[in-house]
Amino acid sequence: MKKDIAQRGNGWLIVLTVLLLSAVTMAQPPAKPNYVFIAVDDLNDWVGVLRGHPQVKTPNIDRLAKRGVTFTNAHTQAPLCNPSRASFLSGLRPSTTGLYTLQPGVRSVPALQTHVMLPQYLAAHGYATFTAGKIYHDGSIKPNERANEFDEWGAASPMPYPAQKFVNSPDPIKAMDWGIFPANDEEQADWKIADSAIQYLQSAKRDKPFFLGVGFRLPHVPCFASQKWFDLYPEDKLVMPPVKANDRDDVPEFAWNLHWKLPEPRLSWLEKNNQWRPLVRAYLATISLMDSQVGRVLDALDASGMRDNTIVVLFSDHGWHLGEKGITGKNTLWERSTRVPLIFAGPGIRQNVLSHRPVELLALYPTLVELSGLPEKKGLDGHSVAKLLKNPNATWQWPALTTHNQNNHSVRSERWRYIRYADGSEELYDHRNDPNEWTNLARDKKHAKVLQEHARWLPATNLPPVAGSAARLLVNQNGVWMWEGKPIRREELER
């Protein structure tokens, strides 16, 4: 009898212990996810999953897309490296901060001097942070500021250069170049950046979640890759981007304020010098090289045993023209400059689905905060896309805005792109019927309501460029175009 009572007592003790342990476990918040945050430089929609080019080969980005949600209508807040990166890391629009150009560095901007950036916010809530390659724009963070931005800094790995340029482009800067170089991929900046990220994954401490920022440099110029990547794209079979003659005829003259006197060559120069096809081929080759390094990082994550609790975010800082609108490069408010890849993959995220909602890179900051279960960061300009990661077709009320220099904005909705420039001139494109943005509908009175609906989203705050801005803008004074205070002839602008 006493034995039965004792056994029953032990049984109740076991049950009580299990219940107490369960209560303790339920009281614990879910483990915060790790983040592998992959920023690619100057990559437009020439990615397999986005079908931006029929020949592009990006097997590793595509396999990541199969594990998550790909946003087909994602856009940068600035079509230039420094302001774009400052924007998605701060969660603030360029028009909010006044940072529109390659200079100054973010901590020289009054609105950003003490602002808590995304990696800092995560670090304040228990994350270890590490960066390799180009997350901030090169030189944007001074050496004495680095320790405040990330716990650890890995390899920055600048681009390799040959002894002499391959292409004598109109602008002599060494970065405006493309060709087969170097012979070995291990010499590439992106290989070294991947190495640094892999080493971190292999040594990552398990006592706290981590934020690993990986900034790949390609396909930013110089577009250099070894022979095997060029072999993927035989020049005689190359599909060229669709280009319309006289495409600029219905574009406001003010639009060219934003793209003149830049180092990227015009399509007219490329055609005259038989360099259009070589540049397109080099851009494709460097995309595939970069993709291979994405694959190395993803493989290392898989091998680490941490994949099931790690969210991978891959995106580009802005797009790139390859002859469309008669130009190459970025620095415009058209689709080729603003549209970027954006992929989220990991625990709690739908797999192998597309979302066509217009979203911004500004979403990165609030989304990661929400996915980590952290307190909302007040004062951000963007909106979390966490609900779209569970339901890609969920109701979404916001368009995507891009700003290029003060008072020049693009508003991209699911169907339309609306642009208003600082002088009040406008453009409107119907992406349902005109995905190449060949026909400006802004002067068509039947679209007046569409213009009005999109104009209401233009930012109310438009700060002037901060001190030290390196803006390269033309100014029209009484009908005369001025460059750095001197008149410039129209024919010079057409080069």
C-alpha positions as CSV (number, residue, x, y, z in Angstrom):
1,M,0.0,0.0,0.0
2,K,2.8,2.4,1.0
3,K,4.6,1.4,-2.1
4,D,1.6,2.2,-4.3
5,I,1.2,5.6,-2.6
6,A,4.9,6.3,-3.1
7,Q,4.8,5.3,-6.8
8,R,1.7,7.5,-7.3
9,G,3.5,10.3,-5.6
10,N,6.5,9.9,-7.8
11,G,4.2,9.9,-10.8
12,W,2.6,13.1,-9.8
13,L,6.0,14.6,-9.2
14,I,7.0,13.7,-12.7
15,V,3.8,15.2,-14.2
16,L,4.3,18.3,-12.2
17,T,7.9,18.6,-13.3
18,V,6.9,18.2,-17.0
19,L,4.2,20.8,-16.6
20,L,6.6,23.3,-14.9
21,L,9.2,22.7,-17.6
22,S,6.5,23.2,-20.3
23,A,5.4,26.5,-18.7
24,V,9.0,27.7,-18.6
25,T,9.5,26.7,-22.3
26,M,6.2,28.4,-23.3
27,A,7.3,31.6,-21.4
28,Q,10.6,31.7,-23.5
29,P,10.3,33.9,-26.6
30,P,11.0,32.1,-29.9
31,A,14.7,32.1,-30.9
32,K,15.6,35.1,-33.0
33,P,16.6,34.2,-36.5
34,N,20.1,34.8,-37.9
35,Y,20.4,36.9,-41.0
36,V,22.6,36.5,-44.0
37,F,22.1,39.9,-45.7
38,I,23.5,39.8,-49.3
39,A,23.7,43.2,-51.1
40,V,24.7,43.0,-54.8
41,D,26.1,46.1,-56.6
42,D,24.4,47.4,-59.8
43,L,22.3,44.3,-60.5
44,N,19.2,44.9,-62.5
45,D,16.5,42.3,-63.3
46,W,18.9,40.1,-65.3
47,V,18.3,37.2,-62.9
48,G,16.8,33.9,-63.9
49,V,13.8,34.1,-61.6
50,L,13.0,37.6,-62.8
51,R,13.4,36.7,-66.5
52,G,15.0,40.1,-67.2
53,H,17.3,38.5,-69.8
54,P,16.5,35.3,-71.6
55,Q,20.1,34.0,-71.5
56,V,21.3,34.9,-68.0
57,K,22.5,32.1,-65.8
58,T,22.1,32.6,-62.1
59,P,21.5,29.1,-60.7
60,N,22.4,30.0,-57.1
61,I,20.1,33.0,-56.8
62,D,17.4,31.0,-58.5
63,R,17.7,28.1,-55.9
64,L,17.5,30.7,-53.2
65,A,14.3,32.0,-54.8
66,K,12.8,28.5,-54.7
67,R,13.2,28.6,-50.9
68,G,11.4,31.9,-50.4
69,V,9.5,34.9,-51.7
70,T,10.8,36.9,-54.7
71,F,9.5,40.4,-55.1
72,T,9.1,41.1,-58.8
73,N,8.3,44.8,-58.4
74,A,11.0,45.9,-55.8
75,H,12.7,49.3,-56.2
76,T,15.5,51.3,-54.7
77,Q,15.1,54.6,-53.0
78,A,18.0,56.1,-54.9
79,P,19.6,55.0,-58.2
80,L,23.2,55.5,-56.9
81,C,25.3,53.6,-54.4
82,N,25.9,55.9,-51.4
83,P,22.3,57.3,-51.1
84,S,20.7,53.9,-51.7
85,R,22.8,52.2,-49.1
86,A,22.4,55.0,-46.6
87,S,18.7,54.8,-47.1
88,F,18.1,51.0,-46.7
89,L,20.5,50.9,-43.7
90,S,18.9,53.9,-42.0
91,G,15.3,53.3,-43.0
92,L,15.0,56.9,-44.2
93,R,14.4,58.4,-47.6
94,P,17.1,60.5,-49.4
95,S,14.5,63.3,-49.3
96,T,14.3,63.0,-45.5
97,T,18.1,63.2,-45.0
98,G,19.3,65.3,-48.0
99,L,21.9,62.6,-49.0
100,Y,21.5,62.2,-52.7
101,T,25.1,61.8,-54.0
102,L,28.3,59.7,-53.6
103,Q,29.5,62.1,-50.9
104,P,29.5,62.8,-48.0
105,G,29.7,59.8,-45.7
106,V,26.6,59.0,-43.7
107,R,27.8,60.2,-40.4
108,S,28.5,63.7,-41.9
109,V,24.8,64.1,-42.6
110,P,23.0,65.9,-39.8
111,A,19.9,63.7,-39.9
112,L,22.1,60.6,-39.7
113,Q,24.9,61.6,-37.3
114,T,23.3,59.8,-34.3
115,H,20.7,57.8,-36.1
116,V,20.6,54.1,-35.2
117,M,21.2,52.0,-38.3
118,L,19.8,48.6,-38.9
119,P,22.9,46.6,-37.8
120,Q,23.2,48.8,-34.7
121,Y,19.5,48.2,-33.8
122,L,20.0,44.5,-34.0
123,A,23.2,44.7,-32.0
124,A,21.4,46.6,-29.3
125,H,19.0,43.7,-29.1
126,G,21.4,40.9,-28.7
127,Y,22.8,40.3,-32.2
128,A,26.4,39.8,-33.2
129,T,27.1,41.8,-36.4
130,F,29.7,41.2,-39.1
131,T,30.3,42.8,-42.5
132,A,32.3,41.8,-45.5
133,G,32.6,43.6,-48.8
134,K,30.4,46.6,-49.7
135,I,27.5,47.1,-47.4
136,Y,28.0,50.8,-46.8
137,H,29.3,52.7,-49.8
138,D,33.1,52.6,-49.9
139,G,34.5,55.4,-47.8
140,S,31.1,56.3,-46.4
141,I,32.2,55.1,-42.9
142,K,35.5,56.6,-41.7
143,P,38.0,54.2,-40.0
144,N,37.4,55.7,-36.6
145,E,33.6,55.1,-37.0
146,R,33.8,51.5,-38.0
147,A,33.6,50.0,-34.5
148,N,30.3,51.8,-33.9
149,E,28.6,50.3,-37.0
150,F,29.5,46.6,-36.9
151,D,31.1,44.3,-34.2
152,E,33.5,42.9,-36.8
153,W,34.7,44.0,-40.3
154,G,35.8,41.4,-42.7
155,A,37.6,41.8,-46.0
156,A,36.6,44.9,-48.0
157,S,38.4,43.5,-51.1
158,P,38.6,46.3,-53.7
159,M,38.3,45.3,-57.4
160,P,41.4,44.0,-59.2
161,Y,42.6,46.1,-62.2
162,P,44.9,45.2,-65.1
163,A,48.0,47.3,-65.9
164,Q,46.2,49.0,-68.7
165,K,42.5,49.6,-69.6
166,F,40.9,47.2,-72.1
167,V,38.4,49.9,-73.3
168,N,39.3,53.5,-74.0
169,S,35.9,54.9,-73.0
170,P,35.1,58.6,-73.2
171,D,35.8,59.0,-69.5
172,P,39.3,57.8,-68.6
173,I,38.5,56.6,-65.1
174,K,39.9,53.1,-64.7
175,A,36.6,51.7,-63.4
176,M,34.8,52.3,-66.7
177,D,36.2,49.1,-68.3
178,W,35.2,45.5,-69.2
179,G,37.0,42.4,-70.4
180,I,38.5,39.0,-69.5
181,F,40.4,39.5,-66.3
182,P,41.9,38.1,-64.1
183,A,42.6,34.6,-65.1
184,N,41.7,33.0,-61.8
185,D,38.4,33.6,-59.9
186,E,40.3,33.5,-56.6
187,E,41.8,36.9,-57.5
188,Q,38.4,38.4,-57.8
189,A,37.1,40.7,-55.0
190,D,33.8,38.8,-54.8
191,W,35.7,35.5,-54.2
192,K,37.6,37.1,-51.3
193,I,34.4,38.6,-49.9
194,A,32.7,35.2,-50.0
195,D,35.7,33.7,-48.3
196,S,35.3,36.2,-45.5
197,A,31.6,35.4,-45.1
198,I,32.3,31.7,-45.2
199,Q,34.9,32.0,-42.4
200,Y,32.4,33.8,-40.3
201,L,29.8,31.1,-40.8
202,Q,32.3,28.4,-39.9
203,S,33.2,30.2,-36.7
204,A,29.9,31.9,-35.7
205,K,29.3,31.7,-32.0
206,R,26.1,29.9,-31.1
207,D,25.3,31.9,-27.9
208,K,23.7,34.8,-29.8
209,P,22.0,35.3,-33.2
210,F,24.0,37.0,-35.9
211,F,23.6,39.5,-38.7
212,L,26.1,38.8,-41.5
213,G,26.3,41.5,-44.2
214,V,27.8,40.3,-47.4
215,G,28.4,43.0,-50.1
216,F,29.3,41.6,-53.5
217,R,30.9,44.1,-55.9
218,L,29.9,42.6,-59.3
219,P,28.3,43.3,-61.8
220,H,29.4,46.9,-61.0
221,V,32.0,48.2,-63.4
222,P,34.7,47.3,-64.2
223,C,33.0,44.2,-65.6
224,F,35.9,41.8,-65.3
225,A,35.5,38.0,-65.2
226,S,37.6,35.0,-66.3
227,Q,37.2,33.3,-69.6
228,K,34.8,30.6,-68.4
229,W,32.1,33.1,-67.5
230,F,32.4,34.8,-70.9
231,D,32.1,31.4,-72.5
232,L,28.6,31.1,-71.1
233,Y,27.5,33.9,-73.4
234,P,28.9,33.5,-77.0
235,E,29.0,36.9,-78.6
236,D,27.5,35.7,-81.9
237,K,24.4,34.3,-80.1
238,L,24.0,37.2,-77.7
239,V,20.5,38.6,-77.2
240,M,20.6,42.3,-76.9
241,P,18.3,44.4,-74.7
242,P,15.3,45.9,-76.5
243,V,16.0,49.5,-77.5
244,K,13.8,51.9,-79.4
245,A,15.2,54.5,-81.7
246,N,14.4,58.1,-80.6
247,D,13.1,56.8,-77.3
248,R,14.0,60.1,-75.7
249,D,11.8,62.2,-77.9
250,D,8.8,62.3,-75.5
251,V,11.0,62.7,-72.4
252,P,11.1,66.1,-70.6
253,E,14.4,67.9,-71.2
254,F,14.8,68.3,-67.5
255,A,15.2,64.5,-67.2
256,W,18.7,64.8,-68.7
257,N,19.8,67.0,-65.9
258,L,20.0,63.8,-63.9
259,H,22.3,61.8,-66.3
260,W,24.5,64.1,-68.3
261,K,28.3,64.4,-67.8
262,L,28.6,61.0,-66.1
263,P,31.4,58.5,-66.8
264,E,29.1,55.7,-68.2
265,P,29.2,55.8,-72.0
266,R,26.2,56.6,-74.2
267,L,24.7,54.0,-76.4
268,S,25.7,56.1,-79.5
269,W,29.4,55.8,-78.4
270,L,29.1,52.1,-77.8
271,E,27.6,51.5,-81.2
272,K,30.1,53.7,-83.0
273,N,33.0,51.9,-81.3
274,N,31.6,48.4,-81.5
275,Q,31.5,48.1,-77.7
276,W,27.7,47.5,-77.1
277,R,27.8,43.8,-77.5
278,P,31.1,43.4,-75.5
279,L,29.6,45.4,-72.6
280,V,26.4,43.4,-72.5
281,R,28.4,40.2,-72.6
282,A,30.7,41.3,-69.9
283,Y,27.7,42.4,-67.7
284,L,26.2,38.9,-68.1
285,A,29.5,37.2,-67.4
286,T,30.1,39.2,-64.2
287,I,26.5,38.4,-63.0
288,S,27.2,34.7,-63.3
289,L,30.5,35.1,-61.6
290,M,28.9,36.9,-58.7
291,D,26.1,34.3,-58.6
292,S,28.7,31.6,-58.1
293,Q,30.0,33.4,-55.0
294,V,26.4,33.6,-53.7
295,G,26.4,29.9,-54.1
296,R,29.5,29.4,-52.1
297,V,28.0,31.4,-49.2
298,L,24.7,29.5,-49.4
299,D,26.7,26.2,-49.4
300,A,28.6,27.3,-46.3
301,L,25.3,28.2,-44.5
302,D,23.9,24.8,-45.3
303,A,27.1,23.1,-44.0
304,S,27.0,25.2,-40.8
305,G,23.8,23.5,-39.5
306,M,22.3,27.0,-39.0
307,R,20.2,27.2,-42.2
308,D,16.9,26.3,-40.4
309,N,17.2,29.3,-38.2
310,T,18.7,31.7,-40.7
311,I,16.8,34.1,-43.0
312,V,18.7,35.0,-46.2
313,V,17.9,38.3,-47.8
314,L,19.3,39.1,-51.2
315,F,18.9,42.3,-53.1
316,S,20.7,44.9,-55.3
317,D,21.3,48.5,-54.4
318,H,19.9,49.7,-57.7
319,G,19.6,48.7,-61.4
320,W,21.6,49.5,-64.5
321,H,20.9,50.5,-68.1
322,L,22.5,48.5,-71.0
323,G,21.5,50.9,-73.8
324,E,17.9,51.5,-72.9
325,K,16.9,55.2,-73.2
326,G,20.2,55.6,-75.1
327,I,22.5,55.2,-72.0
328,T,24.3,52.9,-69.8
329,G,24.6,53.0,-66.0
330,K,22.2,54.2,-63.4
331,N,21.2,57.7,-62.2
332,T,17.7,57.8,-63.7
333,L,14.2,57.4,-62.5
334,W,13.2,54.8,-65.1
335,E,12.7,51.1,-64.5
336,R,16.2,50.0,-65.5
337,S,17.7,52.1,-62.7
338,T,15.1,51.7,-60.0
339,R,14.0,48.0,-60.2
340,V,16.1,45.5,-58.2
341,P,16.0,41.8,-57.2
342,L,14.7,41.3,-53.7
343,I,14.4,37.8,-52.2
344,F,13.6,36.6,-48.6
345,A,14.1,32.9,-47.7
346,G,14.1,31.1,-44.4
347,P,12.0,29.9,-41.5
348,G,8.4,31.2,-41.5
349,I,8.6,32.4,-45.1
350,R,6.6,31.0,-48.0
351,Q,8.6,29.0,-50.5
352,N,9.0,29.3,-54.3
353,V,6.4,32.1,-54.7
354,L,6.4,35.5,-56.4
355,S,4.9,38.7,-55.0
356,H,4.0,41.4,-57.5
357,R,3.3,44.1,-54.9
358,P,5.4,47.3,-55.3
359,V,7.9,47.3,-52.4
360,E,10.9,49.4,-51.4
361,L,14.4,48.6,-50.1
362,L,13.2,50.8,-47.2
363,A,11.3,47.7,-46.1
364,L,14.5,45.9,-45.1
365,Y,14.9,47.7,-41.7
366,P,11.3,47.3,-40.4
367,T,11.0,43.8,-41.8
368,L,14.0,42.4,-40.1
369,V,13.0,44.1,-36.8
370,E,9.5,42.5,-37.1
371,L,10.9,39.1,-38.1
372,S,13.1,39.2,-35.0
373,G,10.2,40.0,-32.7
374,L,11.9,43.2,-31.6
375,P,10.2,46.4,-30.5
376,E,9.2,48.6,-33.5
377,K,11.8,51.2,-34.4
378,K,10.0,54.5,-34.5
379,G,10.5,57.1,-37.1
380,L,11.3,54.9,-40.1
381,D,10.0,55.9,-43.5
382,G,9.4,52.4,-44.8
383,H,6.9,49.6,-44.2
384,S,7.6,46.0,-43.2
385,V,6.8,43.4,-45.8
386,A,6.6,40.6,-43.2
387,K,2.9,39.9,-44.0
388,L,3.8,39.5,-47.7
389,L,6.3,36.8,-46.8
390,K,3.4,34.8,-45.5
391,N,0.8,35.8,-48.1
392,P,2.5,37.3,-51.2
393,N,-0.9,38.5,-52.4
394,A,-1.9,40.3,-49.2
395,T,-3.5,43.7,-49.5
396,W,-0.8,46.3,-50.0
397,Q,-1.6,50.0,-50.1
398,W,1.8,51.6,-50.7
399,P,3.7,52.3,-54.0
400,A,7.5,52.3,-54.3
401,L,9.3,55.7,-54.4
402,T,12.7,56.5,-55.9
403,T,14.4,59.9,-55.5
404,H,17.3,61.2,-57.5
405,N,18.5,64.6,-56.3
406,Q,16.2,67.1,-54.7
407,N,12.6,67.2,-55.8
408,N,12.9,64.5,-58.5
409,H,10.8,61.5,-57.7
410,S,9.4,58.3,-59.3
411,V,6.2,56.6,-57.9
412,R,5.9,52.9,-59.0
413,S,2.6,51.2,-58.4
414,E,1.6,47.7,-59.6
415,R,0.7,49.0,-63.0
416,W,2.1,52.5,-63.4
417,R,5.3,54.5,-63.2
418,Y,4.8,58.2,-62.5
419,I,7.8,60.6,-62.5
420,R,7.8,64.3,-61.6
421,Y,10.9,66.4,-61.9
422,A,12.0,69.5,-60.0
423,D,10.7,71.8,-62.8
424,G,7.2,70.2,-62.7
425,S,7.6,68.2,-65.9
426,E,6.2,64.6,-65.8
427,E,6.3,61.2,-67.2
428,L,3.8,58.3,-67.0
429,Y,4.2,54.7,-68.2
430,D,1.7,51.9,-68.3
431,H,3.7,48.8,-67.4
432,R,0.8,46.5,-68.3
433,N,1.0,47.5,-71.9
434,D,4.5,49.2,-72.1
435,P,7.0,47.3,-70.0
436,N,9.9,49.0,-71.8
437,E,8.6,52.5,-70.9
438,W,8.7,53.6,-74.5
439,T,5.6,55.8,-74.5
440,N,5.2,58.7,-72.1
441,L,1.4,59.2,-71.4
442,A,1.7,62.1,-69.1
443,R,0.3,64.6,-71.6
444,D,-2.7,62.4,-72.4
445,K,-5.7,64.0,-70.6
446,K,-7.5,60.7,-70.2
447,H,-4.8,59.7,-67.7
448,A,-5.2,62.8,-65.5
449,K,-6.7,60.8,-62.7
450,V,-3.9,58.3,-62.7
451,L,-1.4,61.2,-62.5
452,Q,-3.3,62.7,-59.5
453,E,-3.6,59.3,-57.7
454,H,0.2,58.8,-58.0
455,A,1.2,62.4,-57.3
456,R,-0.4,62.2,-53.8
457,W,2.4,59.8,-52.8
458,L,5.2,62.3,-53.5
459,P,7.2,63.0,-50.3
460,A,6.3,66.1,-48.5
461,T,9.8,66.5,-47.2
462,N,12.5,67.4,-49.7
463,L,15.6,68.6,-48.0
464,P,18.3,70.3,-50.0
465,P,21.5,68.4,-50.7
466,V,23.6,68.3,-47.5
467,A,26.9,70.2,-47.3
468,G,29.7,68.4,-49.1
469,S,27.4,66.8,-51.7
470,A,29.2,65.8,-54.9
471,A,26.3,66.5,-57.2
472,R,27.0,66.5,-60.9
473,L,24.0,68.5,-62.2
474,L,23.3,70.7,-65.1
475,V,21.4,73.9,-64.5
476,N,19.2,75.6,-67.0
477,Q,19.5,79.4,-66.6
478,N,17.2,81.4,-68.8
479,G,17.3,78.7,-71.5
480,V,21.0,78.2,-71.3
481,W,22.4,74.9,-69.9
482,M,25.2,75.5,-67.4
483,W,27.8,73.0,-66.2
484,E,29.8,74.0,-63.2
485,G,29.0,77.6,-63.9
486,K,29.9,77.5,-67.6
487,P,27.6,77.3,-70.6
488,I,27.5,73.9,-72.4
489,R,26.3,73.3,-76.0
490,R,23.4,71.0,-76.6
491,E,25.4,68.8,-78.9
492,E,27.8,68.1,-76.1
493,L,24.9,66.8,-74.1
494,E,24.0,64.4,-76.8
495,R,27.3,62.5,-76.7
